[in-house]
Amino acid sequence: MSILIKNATIVTMNPNRDILSGDLFIENDRISRIGHLDTSAADIVIDARNQLLLPGFVQSHVHLCQVLFRGMADDLELLDWLQQRIWPLEASHDEESLYYSSLLGCAELLRGGTTSIIDMATVKHTESVFTAVKQAGIRYLGGKCLMDHGNEVPLPLLDSTDRALDESLQLFQRWNNYDRGRIRYALCPRFAVSCSDNLLRQAASLARQYHIPVHSHASENRGEIELVEKERGMRNVIYLDSLGLCNKNLILAHCIHIDKDEMEILAQNEVNLAHCPGSNLKLGSGIAPIPPLLQMGTRVSLGADGAPCNNNLSMFMEMRLAALIQKPFHGPRAMPALTVVEMATLGGARAMGWENEIGSLEEGKKADMVLISLDGWHTRPRNAADVYSQLVYQAQASDVTATIVDGRLLMQDGHLLSIDEESVKVATETSLQRVCRRAGLR
């Protein structure tokens, strides 16, 4: 299959940050040529006049398993949100409900221009998540959630250390590098509050042995930090570093309440910080110190987090919030639009360990990209602002007209091509009713 995209404004995100007017040719799963090209050789031709063509967004922290619970845990702080709503709901998932929760999330993400995600599943039925992302066609890094500790954790979510890690290794062997590497596995200890010291140490060892990324949370909430300090005797990031986890293979969500020493650990060890401004605001958790972290050289990317702590999975919302919330503290020049777009594309690609494959539009790279229309009233006049400003402050998820992953057209003109939308809509409603009955909620 070959695709020719004609007459686009190509936001390359290449090392020179070139913005070109012209065409892009896709052969199989790669970008073959960029320039002014002939239409005769392509199987599919897309006229992208008045549209931006840019690398697909990479969300570095999501929970597909939670999309089914959107709107069911509002107005709670993190630990209450988990203990009263999310953990009971996750514990009540079955294979089918988890499959449709994941497909629902993929549908929203692909419609909004997200082509790659770093996900954390729940404790059980993780095979269903992989089956859903296989079907949807999205690029995926993630794995089974690891939890073996905590008095408030529901019993269905409380694994033994050995069982948690053994199942993770089995999933790694089945799914890592599936479909030419589109799907890859990550070890996912939830956070220090729900993981024993033994589990975290073994996860660090397995990550080194098998070269598996680690995806976790840290320093999101003051109550969480107090628990970690009480049980482990150290602040969150310092504790994770003492276990050998803080390195460039760690994707660490949030990191809001961190001190100077922790900031230095993140920067010096090339830890990937997944910034989730929408979730952090809605849970009342706080605002991460992103400008000083960037100045220190920290690797920062963006994610929406779970739908129940954000209520949407739009990268456009996260970009806008990431830019705006820092300005009252660091001045109007903090977080320029270009910096934010870099976090949403190149930053996420680096967090996934795929910066040589995705994150920019360059010949030879993977064909992961999105088309965004500039015909809306909210994007006019089209030539009044630079494209990065348009993307961060004006464009919306509904402006995405096409989404391509691995050279495969997954969404075009508002229609998903890899997901049966109507069946997902019906199945998510019945699945939610079943899960809520099992959880004793609603």
C-alpha positions as CSV (number, residue, x, y, z in Angstrom):
1,M,0.0,0.0,0.0
2,S,1.2,3.5,-0.9
3,I,-0.3,6.8,0.1
4,L,0.5,10.2,-1.4
5,I,-0.5,13.3,0.6
6,K,-0.6,16.3,-1.7
7,N,-0.5,20.1,-1.2
8,A,0.0,20.0,2.6
9,T,1.7,22.3,5.0
10,I,4.2,19.8,6.4
11,V,5.3,20.5,10.0
12,T,8.3,18.2,10.0
13,M,9.6,18.5,13.5
14,N,12.9,17.5,12.0
15,P,16.2,18.9,13.5
16,N,15.8,22.1,11.6
17,R,12.1,22.3,12.5
18,D,11.4,22.9,8.8
19,I,7.9,23.7,7.7
20,L,7.4,22.8,4.0
21,S,4.7,23.2,1.4
22,G,4.4,20.1,-0.7
23,D,3.8,16.4,-0.8
24,L,4.7,13.3,1.2
25,F,4.8,9.8,-0.1
26,I,4.3,6.7,2.0
27,E,5.4,3.2,0.9
28,N,4.4,0.4,3.2
29,D,5.1,1.6,6.8
30,R,7.8,4.2,5.9
31,I,8.0,7.8,4.7
32,S,9.6,7.4,1.3
33,R,9.8,10.9,-0.1
34,I,9.0,14.5,0.8
35,G,8.8,17.2,-1.8
36,H,6.8,18.0,-4.9
37,L,5.9,14.5,-6.1
38,D,4.0,12.7,-8.9
39,T,0.6,11.3,-8.2
40,S,0.7,8.4,-10.6
41,A,2.4,5.8,-8.4
42,A,0.2,6.0,-5.3
43,D,-2.6,3.6,-4.4
44,I,-4.3,6.4,-2.3
45,V,-4.1,10.1,-2.9
46,I,-5.2,12.6,-0.3
47,D,-5.5,16.3,-1.2
48,A,-4.4,18.1,2.0
49,R,-4.8,21.7,0.8
50,N,-5.3,24.1,3.7
51,Q,-4.3,21.3,6.2
52,L,-1.3,20.8,8.4
53,L,0.5,17.5,8.1
54,L,2.5,16.7,11.3
55,P,3.9,13.7,13.2
56,G,1.2,11.8,15.1
57,F,0.9,12.9,18.8
58,V,2.5,10.6,21.3
59,Q,0.7,10.4,24.7
60,S,3.2,9.2,27.3
61,H,0.7,8.3,30.0
62,V,-2.8,6.9,29.6
63,H,-5.0,4.2,31.2
64,L,-7.1,2.5,28.5
65,C,-8.6,0.3,31.3
66,Q,-10.2,3.3,32.8
67,V,-11.9,4.9,29.8
68,L,-15.1,3.0,30.6
69,F,-15.3,4.9,33.9
70,R,-15.3,8.4,32.4
71,G,-17.2,10.8,34.6
72,M,-17.6,8.4,37.5
73,A,-15.0,9.8,39.9
74,D,-15.3,13.6,39.8
75,D,-14.3,16.0,42.5
76,L,-12.1,13.6,44.5
77,E,-8.4,13.9,45.4
78,L,-6.1,11.1,44.3
79,L,-6.2,8.6,47.1
80,D,-9.9,8.9,47.6
81,W,-10.4,8.7,43.8
82,L,-8.5,5.5,43.8
83,Q,-9.8,3.8,46.9
84,Q,-13.5,4.8,46.6
85,R,-14.0,4.6,42.9
86,I,-11.2,3.5,40.5
87,W,-9.8,0.5,42.3
88,P,-13.3,-1.1,42.9
89,L,-14.2,-0.5,39.3
90,E,-10.9,-1.8,37.9
91,A,-11.3,-4.9,40.2
92,S,-14.7,-5.5,38.6
93,H,-13.5,-5.6,35.0
94,D,-14.0,-8.8,33.0
95,E,-12.3,-9.7,29.8
96,E,-15.0,-8.2,27.6
97,S,-15.4,-4.9,29.5
98,L,-11.7,-4.3,29.5
99,Y,-11.5,-5.0,25.7
100,Y,-14.3,-2.5,25.0
101,S,-12.9,0.1,27.4
102,S,-9.6,-0.2,25.5
103,L,-11.2,0.1,22.1
104,L,-13.3,3.1,23.3
105,G,-10.0,4.8,24.3
106,C,-8.3,3.9,21.1
107,A,-11.2,5.3,19.1
108,E,-11.0,8.7,20.9
109,L,-7.2,8.8,20.7
110,L,-7.1,8.1,16.9
111,R,-9.9,10.6,16.2
112,G,-7.9,13.2,18.1
113,G,-4.6,12.6,16.2
114,T,-2.8,10.5,18.8
115,T,-0.9,7.7,17.0
116,S,1.2,6.3,19.9
117,I,0.5,5.7,23.6
118,I,2.3,4.6,26.8
119,D,-0.4,2.8,28.7
120,M,-0.8,1.1,32.1
121,A,-3.4,-1.6,32.1
122,T,-5.1,-3.0,35.3
123,V,-4.0,-6.1,37.2
124,K,-6.2,-8.7,35.5
125,H,-7.2,-9.6,31.9
126,T,-4.3,-7.6,30.4
127,E,-4.6,-9.9,27.3
128,S,-7.8,-8.0,26.4
129,V,-5.9,-4.7,26.2
130,F,-3.4,-6.1,23.8
131,T,-6.1,-7.7,21.7
132,A,-7.8,-4.3,21.5
133,V,-4.7,-2.3,20.5
134,K,-3.9,-5.0,17.9
135,Q,-7.3,-4.4,16.4
136,A,-7.2,-0.6,16.6
137,G,-3.8,-0.2,15.0
138,I,-2.5,2.3,17.4
139,R,1.2,2.2,18.4
140,Y,1.5,0.9,21.9
141,L,3.9,0.5,24.8
142,G,2.4,-0.8,28.0
143,G,1.7,-3.8,30.2
144,K,0.0,-5.3,33.2
145,C,-0.3,-3.1,36.3
146,L,1.8,-4.5,39.2
147,M,0.3,-4.2,42.7
148,D,1.2,-6.4,45.6
149,H,0.9,-4.1,48.7
150,G,-1.5,-1.9,50.4
151,N,-4.3,-2.1,53.0
152,E,-6.8,-0.3,50.9
153,V,-6.3,-2.3,47.7
154,P,-9.3,-4.5,46.8
155,L,-8.4,-8.2,47.0
156,P,-8.9,-8.8,43.2
157,L,-6.2,-6.3,42.5
158,L,-3.7,-7.5,45.1
159,D,-1.3,-9.9,43.4
160,S,1.5,-11.9,44.9
161,T,4.9,-10.5,43.9
162,D,5.9,-13.7,42.0
163,R,2.5,-14.0,40.2
164,A,2.6,-10.4,39.1
165,L,6.1,-10.6,37.7
166,D,5.6,-14.1,36.2
167,E,2.5,-13.0,34.3
168,S,4.3,-9.8,33.1
169,L,7.1,-11.9,31.6
170,Q,4.6,-14.2,29.9
171,L,2.8,-11.2,28.4
172,F,6.2,-9.7,27.4
173,Q,7.1,-12.9,25.6
174,R,3.7,-13.0,23.7
175,W,3.4,-9.3,22.8
176,N,6.7,-7.6,22.8
177,N,7.6,-6.5,19.2
178,Y,4.3,-7.7,17.8
179,D,3.4,-6.5,14.3
180,R,6.9,-5.3,13.4
181,G,7.4,-3.6,16.7
182,R,4.1,-1.6,16.7
183,I,3.2,-3.2,20.1
184,R,5.9,-3.4,22.8
185,Y,5.8,-4.3,26.4
186,A,6.6,-2.3,29.6
187,L,6.7,-3.3,33.2
188,C,4.1,-1.2,35.0
189,P,4.4,-1.0,38.9
190,R,1.6,1.3,39.8
191,F,3.4,3.4,42.4
192,A,5.3,2.9,45.6
193,V,2.1,3.0,47.7
194,S,0.8,-0.2,46.2
195,C,4.1,-1.9,45.4
196,S,6.4,-3.7,47.9
197,D,10.1,-3.0,48.1
198,N,10.7,-6.5,46.8
199,L,8.5,-6.1,43.7
200,L,10.1,-2.8,42.8
201,R,13.6,-4.2,43.2
202,Q,12.7,-7.3,41.1
203,A,11.1,-5.1,38.4
204,A,14.3,-3.0,38.2
205,S,16.3,-6.2,37.8
206,L,14.0,-7.6,35.1
207,A,14.0,-4.3,33.2
208,R,17.8,-4.5,33.0
209,Q,17.9,-8.2,32.2
210,Y,15.3,-8.0,29.3
211,H,15.7,-4.4,28.3
212,I,12.1,-3.6,29.2
213,P,11.0,0.0,29.9
214,V,9.3,0.7,33.2
215,H,6.2,2.9,33.5
216,S,5.0,4.2,36.8
217,H,3.7,7.1,38.8
218,A,5.4,9.3,41.4
219,S,4.9,12.4,43.5
220,E,1.4,13.2,42.2
221,N,-0.2,13.9,45.6
222,R,1.0,15.1,49.0
223,G,-0.8,12.3,50.8
224,E,0.9,9.8,48.5
225,I,4.3,11.3,49.3
226,E,3.7,11.1,53.0
227,L,2.8,7.4,52.8
228,V,6.0,6.7,50.9
229,E,8.1,8.6,53.3
230,K,6.5,6.9,56.3
231,E,6.9,3.4,54.8
232,R,10.2,3.7,52.9
233,G,11.9,6.5,54.7
234,M,12.6,8.6,51.6
235,R,10.9,10.9,49.2
236,N,9.5,9.2,46.1
237,V,12.0,9.9,43.4
238,I,15.0,9.4,45.8
239,Y,13.5,6.1,46.8
240,L,13.0,4.9,43.2
241,D,16.6,6.0,42.4
242,S,17.9,3.9,45.4
243,L,16.3,0.9,43.7
244,G,18.1,1.5,40.4
245,L,14.9,2.5,38.6
246,C,15.8,6.1,37.7
247,N,17.3,5.9,34.2
248,K,16.3,6.7,30.6
249,N,14.1,3.5,30.4
250,L,11.8,4.8,33.2
251,I,8.6,6.7,32.2
252,L,7.4,8.4,35.4
253,A,4.0,10.2,35.4
254,H,3.3,13.4,37.2
255,C,6.3,14.4,39.5
256,I,4.5,17.5,40.8
257,H,5.7,17.7,44.4
258,I,9.5,17.2,44.0
259,D,12.4,19.0,45.6
260,K,15.7,20.2,44.1
261,D,17.5,16.9,44.7
262,E,14.7,14.9,43.0
263,M,14.7,17.3,40.1
264,E,18.5,16.7,39.7
265,I,17.9,13.0,39.7
266,L,15.3,13.2,37.0
267,A,17.5,15.4,34.8
268,Q,20.9,13.7,35.4
269,N,19.5,10.1,34.9
270,E,17.5,11.0,31.8
271,V,14.2,9.9,33.4
272,N,11.2,10.5,31.1
273,L,8.7,12.7,32.9
274,A,5.1,12.3,31.6
275,H,3.4,15.6,32.3
276,C,-0.4,15.3,32.7
277,P,-1.7,18.9,33.3
278,G,-5.4,18.1,32.8
279,S,-5.5,15.3,35.3
280,N,-3.3,17.2,37.8
281,L,-5.7,20.1,37.8
282,K,-8.9,18.1,38.0
283,L,-7.7,16.0,40.9
284,G,-6.4,19.1,42.6
285,S,-3.0,17.6,42.8
286,G,-1.0,20.6,41.7
287,I,1.2,22.0,38.9
288,A,4.5,20.3,38.0
289,P,7.5,22.6,37.8
290,I,8.0,22.0,34.1
291,P,9.9,25.2,33.0
292,P,12.8,24.7,35.5
293,L,12.9,21.0,34.8
294,L,13.2,21.7,31.0
295,Q,16.0,24.2,31.8
296,M,17.8,21.4,33.6
297,G,17.6,19.2,30.6
298,T,14.8,16.9,31.8
299,R,13.1,14.7,29.2
300,V,9.4,15.9,29.3
301,S,6.4,14.6,27.3
302,L,2.6,14.8,27.6
303,G,-0.3,12.5,28.4
304,A,-4.0,12.8,29.3
305,D,-3.8,10.1,32.0
306,G,-7.1,8.2,32.7
307,A,-10.5,9.4,31.5
308,P,-12.0,9.4,35.0
309,C,-9.4,12.0,36.2
310,N,-9.5,14.1,33.0
311,N,-12.7,13.1,31.2
312,N,-11.1,13.4,27.7
313,L,-8.0,12.1,26.0
314,S,-7.3,15.1,23.8
315,M,-3.7,16.0,23.2
316,F,-4.9,19.5,22.1
317,M,-6.3,20.1,25.6
318,E,-3.1,18.9,27.2
319,M,-1.0,21.1,25.0
320,R,-3.1,24.2,25.7
321,L,-3.1,23.5,29.5
322,A,0.7,22.7,29.5
323,A,1.4,26.1,27.9
324,L,-1.1,28.2,30.0
325,I,-0.7,27.0,33.6
326,Q,3.0,27.9,33.8
327,K,2.6,31.5,32.7
328,P,1.2,33.0,36.0
329,F,4.3,31.5,37.8
330,H,7.1,31.9,35.2
331,G,5.9,34.7,33.0
332,P,4.2,34.9,29.6
333,R,7.3,33.7,27.7
334,A,7.3,30.4,29.6
335,M,6.4,27.3,27.6
336,P,6.4,28.7,24.0
337,A,4.1,26.9,21.6
338,L,7.0,25.2,19.8
339,T,8.3,23.7,23.1
340,V,4.8,22.3,23.8
341,V,4.5,20.7,20.3
342,E,8.0,19.2,20.8
343,M,6.8,17.6,24.0
344,A,3.7,16.2,22.3
345,T,5.7,14.6,19.4
346,L,9.4,14.2,19.9
347,G,9.3,14.1,23.7
348,G,6.8,11.2,23.6
349,A,8.8,9.4,20.9
350,R,11.9,9.7,23.2
351,A,9.9,8.4,26.2
352,M,8.9,5.3,24.2
353,G,12.5,4.8,23.1
354,W,11.5,5.2,19.5
355,E,12.9,8.7,18.7
356,N,14.7,7.2,15.7
357,E,11.5,5.9,14.3
358,I,8.7,8.3,15.1
359,G,8.1,11.9,16.4
360,S,9.1,13.7,13.2
361,L,8.4,13.5,9.5
362,E,11.6,12.5,7.8
363,E,12.4,10.2,4.9
364,G,13.0,6.7,6.2
365,K,11.0,7.1,9.4
366,K,7.8,5.3,10.3
367,A,4.7,6.7,8.6
368,D,2.9,7.9,11.8
369,M,1.2,11.2,11.1
370,V,-2.0,13.2,11.2
371,L,-3.8,15.8,9.0
372,I,-5.4,18.8,10.7
373,S,-7.8,21.1,8.9
374,L,-7.4,24.9,9.3
375,D,-10.9,25.6,7.9
376,G,-12.7,26.2,11.2
377,W,-13.8,29.6,12.4
378,H,-11.5,29.1,15.4
379,T,-8.4,28.7,13.2
380,R,-9.0,31.7,11.0
381,P,-7.4,33.8,9.7
382,R,-5.1,31.0,8.7
383,N,-2.0,33.0,8.1
384,A,-2.3,35.3,11.2
385,A,-0.2,33.1,13.5
386,D,2.6,30.5,13.2
387,V,1.5,26.9,13.0
388,Y,2.8,26.0,16.5
389,S,0.5,28.7,18.0
390,Q,-2.4,27.4,15.9
391,L,-1.8,23.8,17.1
392,V,-1.5,24.7,20.8
393,Y,-4.0,27.5,21.2
394,Q,-6.6,27.1,18.4
395,A,-6.8,23.6,16.9
396,Q,-9.1,21.0,18.5
397,A,-9.4,17.2,18.3
398,S,-12.4,17.6,15.9
399,D,-10.1,19.3,13.4
400,V,-8.2,16.1,12.7
401,T,-9.2,14.7,9.3
402,A,-6.9,11.7,8.9
403,T,-4.7,9.5,11.2
404,I,-2.1,7.2,9.8
405,V,0.0,4.7,11.8
406,D,2.6,2.4,10.3
407,G,1.5,3.6,6.9
408,R,-2.0,2.4,7.5
409,L,-4.9,4.8,7.2
410,L,-6.9,4.4,10.5
411,M,-9.2,7.4,10.4
412,Q,-10.3,9.6,7.5
413,D,-12.9,12.3,7.3
414,G,-14.4,11.5,10.6
415,H,-14.7,7.7,10.1
416,L,-12.6,5.1,11.9
417,L,-11.4,2.4,9.5
418,S,-10.0,-0.1,12.0
419,I,-12.8,0.0,14.7
420,D,-16.5,-0.8,14.3
421,E,-17.8,2.3,16.0
422,E,-21.4,1.3,16.4
423,S,-20.6,-2.0,18.0
424,V,-18.2,-0.4,20.4
425,K,-20.8,2.2,21.5
426,V,-23.3,-0.5,22.3
427,A,-20.8,-2.8,24.0
428,T,-19.4,-0.1,26.2
429,E,-22.8,0.7,27.7
430,T,-23.6,-2.9,28.5
431,S,-20.1,-3.5,29.8
432,L,-20.4,-0.5,32.2
433,Q,-23.7,-1.7,33.6
434,R,-22.2,-5.1,34.3
435,V,-19.0,-3.7,35.9
436,C,-21.0,-1.3,38.1
437,R,-23.3,-4.0,39.4
438,R,-20.3,-6.1,40.3
439,A,-18.6,-3.1,42.0
440,G,-21.7,-2.1,43.8
441,L,-21.6,1.4,42.4
442,R,-24.3,3.5,40.7
